[in-house]
Amino acid sequence: MVLTNSLTQNEFEPEAMTTPMPTVEEIKQMIFQLPIEEQIILMEDVEEKLETIQMMQLTETGFTEWNDEEEDIYDV
Protein backbone atom coordinates (compact mmCIF):
# COMPACT_ATOMS: atom_id res chain seq x y z
CA MET A 1 0.00 0.00 0.00
CA VAL A 2 1.40 3.36 -1.04
CA LEU A 3 0.42 6.42 0.96
CA THR A 4 0.39 9.72 -0.83
CA ASN A 5 -0.04 13.17 0.54
CA SER A 6 -2.89 15.05 -1.08
CA LEU A 7 -1.59 18.42 0.12
CA THR A 8 0.27 20.55 -2.37
CA GLN A 9 3.60 22.15 -1.54
CA ASN A 10 1.92 25.53 -1.07
CA GLU A 11 -0.24 24.13 1.72
CA PHE A 12 2.91 23.41 3.74
CA GLU A 13 4.02 27.04 3.62
CA PRO A 14 3.24 29.09 6.75
CA GLU A 15 1.14 31.63 4.84
CA ALA A 16 -1.18 28.90 3.61
CA MET A 17 -1.75 27.55 7.12
CA THR A 18 -2.46 30.79 8.97
CA THR A 19 -5.75 32.58 9.35
CA PRO A 20 -6.06 36.26 8.51
CA MET A 21 -5.42 38.69 11.36
CA PRO A 22 -8.63 40.29 12.67
CA THR A 23 -8.92 44.05 12.47
CA VAL A 24 -8.91 46.24 15.58
CA GLU A 25 -12.65 46.81 15.13
CA GLU A 26 -13.28 43.06 14.97
CA ILE A 27 -11.24 42.56 18.13
CA LYS A 28 -13.20 45.30 19.89
CA GLN A 29 -16.48 43.66 18.91
CA MET A 30 -15.28 40.34 20.30
CA ILE A 31 -14.10 41.94 23.54
CA PHE A 32 -17.37 43.80 24.06
CA GLN A 33 -19.22 40.48 23.78
CA LEU A 34 -17.32 39.12 26.80
CA PRO A 35 -18.85 39.31 30.27
CA ILE A 36 -17.70 42.43 32.14
CA GLU A 37 -15.61 40.35 34.58
CA GLU A 38 -13.63 38.86 31.69
CA GLN A 39 -13.21 42.31 30.13
CA ILE A 40 -11.71 43.56 33.39
CA ILE A 41 -9.29 40.62 33.57
CA LEU A 42 -8.32 41.14 29.92
CA MET A 43 -7.73 44.84 30.51
CA GLU A 44 -5.52 44.11 33.53
CA ASP A 45 -3.51 41.58 31.52
CA VAL A 46 -3.05 44.02 28.61
CA GLU A 47 -2.01 46.82 30.99
CA GLU A 48 0.57 44.56 32.63
CA LYS A 49 1.99 43.53 29.26
CA LEU A 50 2.20 47.16 28.09
CA GLU A 51 3.89 48.24 31.32
CA THR A 52 6.48 45.49 30.88
CA ILE A 53 7.16 46.53 27.29
CA GLN A 54 7.50 50.18 28.31
CA MET A 55 9.93 49.29 31.12
CA MET A 56 12.02 47.16 28.77
CA GLN A 57 12.21 50.00 26.25
CA LEU A 58 13.17 52.43 28.98
CA THR A 59 15.94 50.20 30.32
CA GLU A 60 17.38 49.76 26.82
CA THR A 61 18.34 53.43 26.81
CA GLY A 62 20.56 52.81 29.85
CA PHE A 63 22.72 50.38 27.90
CA THR A 64 23.57 52.64 24.96
CA GLU A 65 26.93 53.50 26.52
CA TRP A 66 27.84 49.82 26.23
CA ASN A 67 27.52 50.06 22.45
CA ASP A 68 30.76 52.05 22.19
CA GLU A 69 32.84 50.61 19.32
CA GLU A 70 36.06 51.70 21.05
CA GLU A 71 35.27 49.21 23.80
CA ASP A 72 35.34 46.39 21.23
CA ILE A 73 39.13 46.25 21.61
CA TYR A 74 38.55 44.20 24.76
CA ASP A 75 36.61 41.52 22.86
CA VAL A 76 38.76 38.52 22.11
N, C-alpha and C positions, 0 to 999 in steps of 0.2 A: 504494500500500500504506500503510495507516494502522497505526502502532504504538501500542498501548495498554499502559499499565502495570497489571499485575494486582495490584499492592500497594495496600492501602488506605492512607488518610492516617495511621492509627494505627501502621502498620508503619514509617513514617518517623520517628516520635518516638523519642528516645533510649531511653526505658524499654522499648519494644518490641524494641529491637535488642540489649539487653544480657542477659548471662546472670546468674542469681542469684549472689550472693556466697557462697562456701563458708563454713561455720562454722569456728571455731577447731579444733574436734575433727577436722573433715574435712581441714583443712590439716595438722594433726599427723600424721594417718594417711598423707597423701601424703608428708610429709617423712620419716617413718620407713621408707618403702618405698625411699627413695633409698640408694645405696651410701654407706658411712660417709664416704668421701672427699668426696662431694658435700654431705653433711650438714655437714661441717666447713667447707667453703667457704661454704655458705649461712649458717652461724652467724657466720662472720667478716664477711660482707657485712652481715648484720643488725646486728651489734654496731657496725660502722663507721657505718652509717646512724643508729642511735640515739645514738651519741656526737656526731655532727654536729648532730642535732636538739637534744640537750641543750645543746651549746655555743651554738647560735643562740639558744635561750631564755634562757640565762644572759647573753649579750651584750645582749639586748634590755633588760634591767634597767638597763644602764649608760646608756641613751639616754633614760630617763624625764625627766631634767632638761631635755632639749631640747623637751619637750612643754609648756613653760610658755607659757600664753596671753599673758602680758605681753610675751613676746618677739615676738609676731606683729606688733607695731608696726613692725618692721623689714622685713616683707614688703611688697613693692610691688604 
